[in-house]
Amino acid sequence: AWDHAPGTLLISEAGGYCRCLDGSPYDPARNAKGLMSTGSAAAWQASYDALFAT
């Protein structure tokens, strides 16, 4: 999980939005499955809905 930390930091500092696929904030100490980064919270939700719609 530590290998995602630099990327999520850069994206977050640039104003982007990084969350685990369960919607929780990225935490390198937590072993969550899946990570998605977008330009905003709204874009994250729209992408999530499009990818995982049932």
Short mmCIF file of the C-alpha atoms (twelve columns), coordinates in Angstrom:
data_MODEL
# 
_entry.id   MODEL 
# 
loop_
_atom_site.group_PDB 
_atom_site.id 
_atom_site.type_symbol 
_atom_site.label_atom_id 
_atom_site.label_alt_id 
_atom_site.label_comp_id 
_atom_site.label_asym_id 
_atom_site.label_seq_id 
_atom_site.Cartn_x 
_atom_site.Cartn_y 
_atom_site.Cartn_z 
_atom_site.pdbx_PDB_model_num 
ATOM 1  C CA . ALA A 1  0.000   0.000  0.000   1 
ATOM 2  C CA . TRP A 2  2.903   2.362  0.624   1 
ATOM 3  C CA . ASP A 3  3.587   2.565  -3.116  1 
ATOM 4  C CA . HIS A 4  0.335   4.500  -3.626  1 
ATOM 5  C CA . ALA A 5  1.255   7.184  -1.090  1 
ATOM 6  C CA . PRO A 6  3.364   9.438  -3.371  1 
ATOM 7  C CA . GLY A 7  0.745   9.448  -6.126  1 
ATOM 8  C CA . THR A 8  -2.152  10.155 -3.808  1 
ATOM 9  C CA . LEU A 9  -0.171  12.955 -2.176  1 
ATOM 10 C CA . LEU A 10 0.598   14.579 -5.536  1 
ATOM 11 C CA . ILE A 11 -2.988  14.285 -6.735  1 
ATOM 12 C CA . SER A 12 -4.386  15.624 -3.465  1 
ATOM 13 C CA . GLU A 13 -1.949  18.547 -3.375  1 
ATOM 14 C CA . ALA A 14 -2.932  19.416 -6.952  1 
ATOM 15 C CA . GLY A 15 -6.593  19.571 -5.916  1 
ATOM 16 C CA . GLY A 16 -7.581  16.051 -6.939  1 
ATOM 17 C CA . TYR A 17 -9.604  13.486 -5.059  1 
ATOM 18 C CA . CYS A 18 -8.354  10.038 -4.007  1 
ATOM 19 C CA . ARG A 19 -10.513 7.466  -2.272  1 
ATOM 20 C CA . CYS A 20 -10.612 3.726  -1.747  1 
ATOM 21 C CA . LEU A 21 -13.371 1.981  -3.654  1 
ATOM 22 C CA . ASP A 22 -15.454 1.790  -0.480  1 
ATOM 23 C CA . GLY A 23 -15.419 5.616  -0.392  1 
ATOM 24 C CA . SER A 24 -13.051 5.924  2.557   1 
ATOM 25 C CA . PRO A 25 -10.002 8.201  2.416   1 
ATOM 26 C CA . TYR A 26 -6.754  6.557  1.349   1 
ATOM 27 C CA . ASP A 27 -4.738  5.305  4.317   1 
ATOM 28 C CA . PRO A 28 -1.432  3.550  3.592   1 
ATOM 29 C CA . ALA A 29 -1.716  1.648  6.889   1 
ATOM 30 C CA . ARG A 30 -5.046  0.124  5.859   1 
ATOM 31 C CA . ASN A 31 -5.241  -2.775 3.434   1 
ATOM 32 C CA . ALA A 32 -8.196  -1.617 1.339   1 
ATOM 33 C CA . LYS A 33 -8.923  -3.159 -2.032  1 
ATOM 34 C CA . GLY A 34 -8.941  -0.655 -4.845  1 
ATOM 35 C CA . LEU A 35 -8.092  3.005  -5.152  1 
ATOM 36 C CA . MET A 36 -9.482  5.561  -7.577  1 
ATOM 37 C CA . SER A 37 -8.315  9.127  -8.172  1 
ATOM 38 C CA . THR A 38 -10.154 11.874 -10.028 1 
ATOM 39 C CA . GLY A 39 -10.174 15.646 -10.272 1 
ATOM 40 C CA . SER A 40 -13.046 16.159 -7.831  1 
ATOM 41 C CA . ALA A 41 -15.416 14.395 -5.462  1 
ATOM 42 C CA . ALA A 42 -18.226 14.710 -8.006  1 
ATOM 43 C CA . ALA A 43 -16.065 13.150 -10.728 1 
ATOM 44 C CA . TRP A 44 -15.098 10.340 -8.349  1 
ATOM 45 C CA . GLN A 45 -18.742 9.541  -7.640  1 
ATOM 46 C CA . ALA A 46 -19.722 9.713  -11.313 1 
ATOM 47 C CA . SER A 47 -16.822 7.429  -12.254 1 
ATOM 48 C CA . TYR A 48 -17.662 5.007  -9.468  1 
ATOM 49 C CA . ASP A 49 -21.309 4.900  -10.521 1 
ATOM 50 C CA . ALA A 50 -20.382 4.320  -14.169 1 
ATOM 51 C CA . LEU A 51 -17.875 1.580  -13.372 1 
ATOM 52 C CA . PHE A 52 -19.823 -0.289 -10.726 1 
ATOM 53 C CA . ALA A 53 -23.472 0.268  -11.666 1 
ATOM 54 C CA . THR A 54 -25.568 -2.839 -11.195 1 
# 
